[in-house]
Amino acid sequence: MAGKLPLVLLDLKPYEHCHNQGRLSPHHLDTFEVLGQLHPSQRPNVTFVRRFEDIRLHPGSKIVVLNPLDRVAHLPHLVDPEVHYELLSKRGLAYSGLPTPKTFVIDTVLGSKGDNSTEILNCPTKLSEEVECMIHLLRQRELPYIVKVPQSVGGLGTLIVRTESDRQMAETVLRAELLNMLQDVNPFNRHMYPCSLVVQEFVPGDTVGVSLFVTQQGRAIFIGCSTQNLDSSGRWAGGLMSYPDQPRLEKEYADVIRQIATYLHSKGYYGPVGADIMKDPATGRHLVIDLNVRVTGSYALGCLKNHFGKRGLSQGYICQFGVHCSRQMYLEHFRKEVEEGSLVLASWTPHLPDGSSLAVICIAAPDLLHLKQFVSRVEAFVLLVKPDGNVSSN
C-alpha cells in the first residue's frame, strides 16, 4: 500500500456509545494515530464500514484483497477473484508448469457428475465414505512426503510425514479437515476444486523465501531473499535477511523468479508475491515449494533494506509473538531502538481471546552476534510481562 489510496476497514466491534456521543471509537483513534505517522502524500484515505455490503467504490475503482472473499465477490476486482484463488491454491501450483517437487493431487469426485450432486453433497454417509476414499489414496504414497490442503497460510494445513506414526497423526487431522472441506463444496464452486489433498515429494535441505513484485507488464522486481524461521509445528515464525548478500541472491534466483513472473502475468496477476524455494540436491535445480500470491510475512524485510542499510545495520530479522502489554508500553520500553531506527513495529493486533496482543516487529543489527543479542532482549521482555500487564521484577 502506498500513496493516498482509498482504504476500507471493517468495524468488527463498533463502539456504539462512542458513536452516539459523536466521538471516535478507540480503534478508530488508534488507526488514525498509526497512519498519522506517514507523510500526507503516503497516507491512505480511510473509511470504516459496519458490513461488507456498505463498501462503496468510486466510479472506475477496483478493490485489491489479500485473499479472495465471497462477501466482496460482487465488487470489481483488480485481479479476478477466481484466478486469485487458483494462484493461491497449492493445487494450482501443482498444475502451474513451474519447477516443483514431484506432486500427486487427490481431488474429491463427490458431486462432480450426476443431477443429484446437491443431495449427495448433503449426505453424511456419502461424505464419510469420500473422506475414507481420499485417505486410502493418500495411504498408498511412499514415505516421506508432505501433504497440504488447497488453501493455507503460515504453514497451517501443511503436514510433514516421515514415519508411520506421522502418517497416522496426519490421517487423523486430515479426516476432520476433509469433512469440513467437503461440506463447503457446492455446484457453484466445485470447478475451483476447494477440496483436494496435494501430496508433495519430500526434498531435504533449507528453504529460502523470495519476495518479488510483478509489474503490470509482467516484469519481476526483486524485493529480497530471506531464510525462514519455523516453530516446532512447522509454522512460520520469522525470517532473517542478510542485506550484503542480496545482490548475489538476486542473481542466483533470477531464472526461477522470471519463470514465476511469467506464469503470474499469463494469469493476469500483478502485485506482491512470495515464493518458498529449495534446491534439488540431485540436479541443483531450483524448485518452487510454495507460492504465496500476496504480501507475505518476510516481505517487509526487503522493503526496509535502505532504511536499515543507511544506519549500518546489515542483518534484518522479522518475527511475531504474543505479549501481554499495550503497544504504548512496548514502544516505550524500546524507545531508544525505535528512535534509532533499529526496531520497526510492523503490526500490532490487540484484544486476542487470551487477552494478549500479537506483535510483528522488524529489527536489525550490524552483524549476526548483535542481532542475536537484540532478539534475546526482545524475548526477555516478552517473558517478563505478566498476563495482568505488569512487568516482573525478576
Secondary structure, DSSP 8 states (H G I E B T S, - for coil): --SS-EEEEE-SS--HHHHHTT---HHHHHHHHHHTTS-GGG--EEEEESSGGG----TT--B--SS--GGGTTS-BSS-HHHHHHHH-HHHHHTS-S--S-EEEEE--TTSSSTTHHHHHT-HHHHHHHHHHHHHHHHTS-SSEEEE-SS-STTTTEEEE-SHHHHHHHHHHHHHHHHHHHHH--TTTGGG--SEEEEEE---S--EEEEEEE-TTS-EEEEEEEEEEE-TTS-EEEEEEEGGGHHHHHHHTHHHHHHHHHHHHHTT--EEEEEEEEE-TTT--EEEEEEE-S--TTHHHHHTHHHHHTTT--EEEEEEEEESS-HHHHHHHTHHHHHHTSEEEEEEE---TTS-EEEEEEEEESSHHHHHHHHHHHHHHHHHB-TTS-B---
